[in-house]
Amino acid sequence: MPNDDKLLPLRQGEIAPVLAAADLDRMRSYAEGSIAESTKRAYRSAWRVFTQWCEARAYRSLPASPAVVAAFVADQAGRRAVATIEKYLAAIGEAHRFGKLPVPTEAVEVRTVMKGVRRKHGVAQHGKAPLLVSHLRRISEVLPDSPIGTRDRALLLMGFAAALRRSELVGLDLADLDFRDEGLALTLRRSKTDQQGAGRLVGVPYGSHPGTCPVRAARRWIERAVLEEGPLFRPVNRHGRVASARLSGGAVAEVVKRSVQAIGLDAKQFGGHSLRAGLATEAARAGAGEIAIMAQTGHRSVNTLRGYIRHGSLFTANAAAMVGL
């Protein structure tokens, strides 16, 4: 993204004050903190794609004309997912707003071309397959009784039961866990839908089967790794030594893929999001209501959640199954 020291806009006729360096640094720090780091990384990556495209054609990227942006959209259509192109447009728009320049993505040419792209190529997103309870039971049986196997079991079961995003799962600290008689209470300090850090409490009950109980699995991992404070989930080397660093979000996807591959499933169909999708899917199949599922997953959009519910109840709440064919 382009750099600009003018972080806050001035009202018409207002004269910019001369700020002390310390005041300017504090202001810049909070302004930069208004956007999540993951969003910044996504914007930088998207902006790089656009600027490289412009450079290859000798077009100006900043400020970019609506015609250039519309041509960029048309060129990406069919080669990139509609959601990806929308991310590109968000980054282009943000770059221009940050530079206090006219925003080309809001122009009628761009909006018209994007509308045509959506109609022709559709907006259906093909997400990762959900990891189901049946999968977790089979995985639990084949995981080795080793430090890595103990960690992976706790990671998979807790990620599933609490319907956590990858960032939420690896962001857990020992201080965020409260073992109670009913189960485990997790405090999520910050999440994708809680950038202000208000926090959210998630309950993880004991499982009916010891082999797939997330609470027992978490206790076992903490005891085996001799954890007292700091990150809950950490890297483990091939000698079984537990690191002090925090596990990365990408490692969660690797654990999922490695685990499903061990039970004969196609690893390409699964990822870190499969844990969260799996809980929502299984809860819908079990007849849980939307409010109960949203309380566990933290979804703010009912429409997003209903995507899981439709898949989960595709056959269990099927009108054709009720007519006696």
PAMARMI-468512 format. One record per residue (C-alpha): x, y, z. Coordinates in nm, 3 decimals, padded with zeros to 5 digits, m for minus. Layout:
{{X; Y; Z}} ...
***
This chain:
{{00.000; 00.000; 00.000}} {{00.126; 00.355; m00.063}} {{00.262; 00.563; 00.225}} {{00.122; 00.900; 00.328}} {{00.197; 01.103; 00.641}} {{m00.143; 01.274; 00.620}} {{m00.330; 01.023; 00.828}} {{m00.642; 01.225; 00.905}} {{m00.832; 01.450; 00.662}} {{m00.862; 01.825; 00.726}} {{m01.187; 02.016; 00.711}} {{m01.220; 02.273; 00.436}} {{m01.025; 02.587; 00.520}} {{m00.847; 02.425; 00.815}} {{m00.473; 02.477; 00.848}} {{m00.270; 02.171; 00.932}} {{m00.110; 02.206; 01.277}} {{00.259; 02.143; 01.338}} {{00.262; 01.841; 01.564}} {{00.537; 01.725; 01.793}} {{00.711; 01.407; 01.677}} {{00.583; 01.209; 01.978}} {{00.223; 01.319; 01.916}} {{00.252; 01.233; 01.548}} {{00.396; 00.890; 01.626}} {{00.113; 00.812; 01.869}} {{m00.147; 00.927; 01.620}} {{00.011; 00.720; 01.342}} {{00.027; 00.413; 01.568}} {{m00.344; 00.423; 01.649}} {{m00.440; 00.501; 01.290}} {{m00.243; 00.201; 01.166}} {{m00.401; m00.013; 01.437}} {{m00.750; 00.061; 01.305}} {{m00.704; m00.218; 01.049}} {{m00.631; m00.578; 01.144}} {{m00.288; m00.712; 01.048}} {{m00.444; m00.990; 00.841}} {{m00.641; m00.730; 00.645}} {{m00.327; m00.523; 00.590}} {{m00.144; m00.826; 00.454}} {{m00.435; m00.907; 00.223}} {{m00.446; m00.547; 00.098}} {{m00.071; m00.539; 00.036}} {{m00.085; m00.865; m00.159}} {{m00.384; m00.749; m00.367}} {{m00.227; m00.408; m00.431}} {{00.091; m00.581; m00.553}} {{m00.111; m00.781; m00.807}} {{m00.274; m00.466; m00.940}} {{00.045; m00.258; m00.961}} {{00.231; m00.538; m01.140}} {{m00.056; m00.569; m01.386}} {{m00.042; m00.194; m01.450}} {{00.337; m00.190; m01.488}} {{00.323; m00.467; m01.749}} {{00.091; m00.247; m01.957}} {{00.246; 00.092; m01.878}} {{m00.071; 00.203; m01.697}} {{m00.068; 00.432; m01.398}} {{m00.177; 00.256; m01.078}} {{m00.199; 00.557; m00.845}} {{m00.410; 00.738; m00.917}} {{m00.573; 00.483; m01.144}} {{m00.850; 00.577; m01.383}} {{m01.184; 00.394; m01.372}} {{m01.113; 00.263; m01.722}} {{m00.788; 00.101; m01.607}} {{m00.954; m00.061; m01.307}} {{m01.243; m00.185; m01.520}} {{m00.995; m00.334; m01.768}} {{m00.812; m00.501; m01.478}} {{m01.138; m00.656; m01.355}} {{m01.223; m00.784; m01.702}} {{m00.876; m00.935; m01.738}} {{m00.900; m01.117; m01.403}} {{m01.252; m01.250; m01.468}} {{m01.260; m01.620; m01.541}} {{m00.906; m01.664; m01.408}} {{m00.976; m01.554; m01.051}} {{m01.271; m01.621; m00.824}} {{m01.526; m01.342; m00.798}} {{m01.446; m01.308; m00.426}} {{m01.076; m01.263; m00.510}} {{m01.152; m00.986; m00.761}} {{m01.365; m00.814; m00.497}} {{m01.067; m00.824; m00.260}} {{m00.854; m00.663; m00.530}} {{m01.108; m00.384; m00.568}} {{m01.120; m00.331; m00.191}} {{m00.743; m00.289; m00.183}} {{m00.742; m00.052; m00.481}} {{m01.014; 00.158; m00.323}} {{m00.836; 00.170; 00.013}} {{m00.510; 00.279; m00.151}} {{m00.683; 00.573; m00.316}} {{m00.872; 00.670; m00.001}} {{m00.549; 00.659; 00.196}} {{m00.390; 00.893; m00.058}} {{m00.699; 01.122; m00.052}} {{m00.748; 01.057; m00.422}} {{m01.067; 00.996; m00.624}} {{m01.171; 00.633; m00.574}} {{m01.197; 00.464; m00.917}} {{m01.364; 00.151; m00.782}} {{m01.678; 00.353; m00.712}} {{m01.712; 00.465; m01.073}} {{m02.004; 00.338; m01.280}} {{m01.769; 00.174; m01.535}} {{m01.612; m00.047; m01.271}} {{m01.941; m00.132; m01.100}} {{m02.100; m00.222; m01.435}} {{m01.814; m00.449; m01.540}} {{m01.812; m00.615; m01.196}} {{m02.186; m00.675; m01.218}} {{m02.134; m00.850; m01.550}} {{m01.855; m01.061; m01.402}} {{m02.082; m01.174; m01.118}} {{m02.363; m01.265; m01.358}} {{m02.138; m01.460; m01.594}} {{m01.908; m01.634; m01.350}} {{m02.129; m01.654; m01.043}} {{m02.043; m01.587; m00.683}} {{m02.064; m01.937; m00.535}} {{m01.765; m02.006; m00.315}} {{m01.624; m02.356; m00.293}} {{m01.501; m02.384; 00.063}} {{m01.318; m02.665; 00.237}} {{m01.506; m02.979; 00.330}} {{m01.626; m02.997; 00.691}} {{m01.447; m03.228; 00.931}} {{m01.720; m03.445; 01.084}} {{m01.749; m03.634; 01.411}} {{m01.707; m03.964; 01.226}} {{m01.379; m03.833; 01.084}} {{m01.258; m03.720; 01.427}} {{m01.328; m04.062; 01.578}} {{m01.125; m04.235; 01.310}} {{m00.845; m03.980; 01.337}} {{m00.834; m04.021; 01.715}} {{m00.775; m04.393; 01.668}} {{m00.474; m04.349; 01.439}} {{m00.301; m04.053; 01.606}} {{00.023; m04.169; 01.770}} {{00.072; m04.159; 02.145}} {{00.350; m03.903; 02.111}} {{00.389; m03.532; 02.190}} {{00.286; m03.442; 01.835}} {{m00.008; m03.680; 01.841}} {{m00.121; m03.549; 02.179}} {{m00.102; m03.190; 02.057}} {{m00.281; m03.266; 01.731}} {{m00.564; m03.445; 01.910}} {{m00.618; m03.148; 02.144}} {{m00.594; m02.899; 01.858}} {{m00.844; m03.082; 01.637}} {{m01.099; m03.152; 01.910}} {{m01.085; m02.805; 02.064}} {{m01.093; m02.635; 01.726}} {{m01.398; m02.840; 01.633}} {{m01.591; m02.820; 01.962}} {{m01.540; m02.445; 02.001}} {{m01.583; m02.382; 01.625}} {{m01.267; m02.173; 01.622}} {{m01.099; m01.996; 01.337}} {{m00.730; m02.078; 01.286}} {{m00.622; m01.744; 01.431}} {{m00.844; m01.794; 01.736}} {{m00.713; m02.145; 01.794}} {{m00.344; m02.060; 01.780}} {{m00.407; m01.733; 01.967}} {{m00.512; m01.918; 02.284}} {{m00.291; m01.882; 02.591}} {{m00.295; m02.095; 02.904}} {{m00.451; m01.798; 03.083}} {{m00.749; m01.818; 02.846}} {{m00.849; m02.165; 02.968}} {{m01.074; m02.214; 03.269}} {{m01.136; m02.580; 03.355}} {{m01.471; m02.621; 03.529}} {{m01.690; m02.909; 03.644}} {{m01.905; m02.871; 03.331}} {{m01.614; m02.853; 03.090}} {{m01.375; m02.588; 02.963}} {{m01.447; m02.215; 02.931}} {{m01.237; m02.043; 02.665}} {{m01.183; m01.670; 02.657}} {{m01.125; m01.545; 02.303}} {{m00.939; m01.216; 02.343}} {{m00.979; m01.109; 01.981}} {{m01.122; m01.254; 01.663}} {{m01.203; m01.168; 01.303}} {{m01.540; m01.023; 01.404}} {{m01.409; m00.864; 01.725}} {{m01.126; m00.636; 01.621}} {{m01.195; m00.407; 01.919}} {{m01.091; m00.682; 02.160}} {{m01.416; m00.700; 02.360}} {{m01.360; m01.074; 02.400}} {{m01.598; m01.369; 02.391}} {{m01.649; m01.667; 02.622}} {{m01.698; m02.008; 02.460}} {{m01.801; m02.320; 02.649}} {{m01.651; m02.656; 02.555}} {{m01.837; m02.943; 02.727}} {{m01.694; m03.284; 02.810}} {{m01.730; m03.535; 02.530}} {{m01.931; m03.856; 02.558}} {{m01.635; m04.061; 02.436}} {{m01.296; m04.026; 02.614}} {{m01.107; m04.061; 02.286}} {{m01.278; m03.758; 02.132}} {{m01.331; m03.546; 02.444}} {{m01.184; m03.198; 02.383}} {{m01.154; m03.118; 02.755}} {{m00.961; m03.434; 02.838}} {{m00.746; m03.386; 02.527}} {{m00.656; m03.032; 02.632}} {{m00.561; m03.143; 02.984}} {{m00.350; m03.427; 02.847}} {{m00.161; m03.193; 02.613}} {{m00.092; m02.938; 02.886}} {{00.037; m03.208; 03.122}} {{00.248; m03.383; 02.861}} {{00.405; m03.059; 02.731}} {{00.449; m02.933; 03.091}} {{00.290; m02.599; 03.003}} {{00.251; m02.337; 03.274}} {{00.199; m02.013; 03.083}} {{00.215; m01.862; 02.737}} {{00.080; m02.010; 02.413}} {{m00.134; m02.323; 02.437}} {{m00.046; m02.471; 02.099}} {{00.322; m02.479; 02.002}} {{00.550; m02.641; 01.747}} {{00.689; m02.985; 01.834}} {{01.001; m03.112; 01.660}} {{01.059; m03.470; 01.544}} {{01.235; m03.549; 01.871}} {{00.924; m03.453; 02.069}} {{01.066; m03.129; 02.203}} {{00.801; m02.861; 02.257}} {{00.897; m02.508; 02.152}} {{00.813; m02.194; 02.346}} {{00.684; m02.015; 02.036}} {{00.322; m02.001; 01.922}} {{00.199; m02.234; 01.650}} {{00.116; m02.058; 01.323}} {{m00.226; m02.048; 01.162}} {{m00.088; m02.228; 00.859}} {{00.023; m02.516; 01.081}} {{m00.342; m02.576; 01.178}} {{m00.427; m02.649; 00.814}} {{m00.126; m02.881; 00.793}} {{m00.244; m03.075; 01.099}} {{m00.592; m03.114; 00.950}} {{m00.460; m03.226; 00.613}} {{m00.213; m03.470; 00.765}} {{m00.483; m03.616; 00.989}} {{m00.747; m03.671; 00.719}} {{m00.486; m03.819; 00.489}} {{m00.404; m04.072; 00.762}} {{m00.762; m04.205; 00.742}} {{m00.769; m04.219; 00.362}} {{m00.942; m03.890; 00.279}} {{m00.831; m03.639; 00.015}} {{m00.626; m03.379; 00.201}} {{m00.688; m03.121; m00.073}} {{m01.054; m03.099; 00.025}} {{m00.979; m03.007; 00.387}} {{m00.812; m02.718; 00.566}} {{m00.809; m02.518; 00.886}} {{m01.165; m02.395; 00.826}} {{m01.287; m02.756; 00.816}} {{m01.299; m02.761; 01.198}} {{m01.532; m02.463; 01.226}} {{m01.742; m02.577; 00.932}} {{m01.763; m02.925; 01.080}} {{m01.915; m02.814; 01.410}} {{m02.175; m02.597; 01.236}} {{m02.260; m02.880; 00.997}} {{m02.292; m03.146; 01.265}} {{m02.492; m02.917; 01.494}} {{m02.738; m02.849; 01.212}} {{m02.773; m03.222; 01.147}} {{m02.841; m03.277; 01.516}} {{m03.126; m03.025; 01.505}} {{m02.959; m02.738; 01.691}} {{m03.123; m02.400; 01.628}} {{m02.955; m02.110; 01.458}} {{m02.921; m01.911; 01.781}} {{m02.748; m02.198; 01.959}} {{m02.508; m02.256; 01.669}} {{m02.428; m01.885; 01.637}} {{m02.359; m01.865; 02.011}} {{m02.089; m02.129; 01.965}} {{m01.944; m02.019; 01.631}} {{m01.964; m01.645; 01.692}} {{m02.119; m01.588; 01.349}} {{m02.276; m01.246; 01.313}} {{m02.434; m01.317; 00.977}} {{m02.727; m01.559; 00.974}} {{m02.691; m01.590; 00.597}} {{m02.333; m01.712; 00.630}} {{m02.431; m01.962; 00.895}} {{m02.723; m02.089; 00.687}} {{m02.475; m02.198; 00.422}} {{m02.351; m02.460; 00.668}} {{m02.700; m02.545; 00.787}} {{m02.824; m02.606; 00.433}} {{m02.540; m02.851; 00.374}} {{m02.581; m03.013; 00.714}} {{m02.956; m03.069; 00.680}} {{m02.955; m03.143; 00.308}} {{m03.106; m03.488; 00.367}} {{m03.214; m03.482; 00.732}} {{m03.466; m03.198; 00.678}} {{m03.556; m03.287; 00.323}} {{m03.913; m03.233; 00.199}} {{m03.881; m03.512; m00.057}} {{m03.795; m03.757; 00.221}} {{m04.124; m03.678; 00.396}} {{m04.368; m03.762; 00.119}} {{m04.330; m04.139; 00.112}} {{m04.160; m04.202; m00.221}} 
***
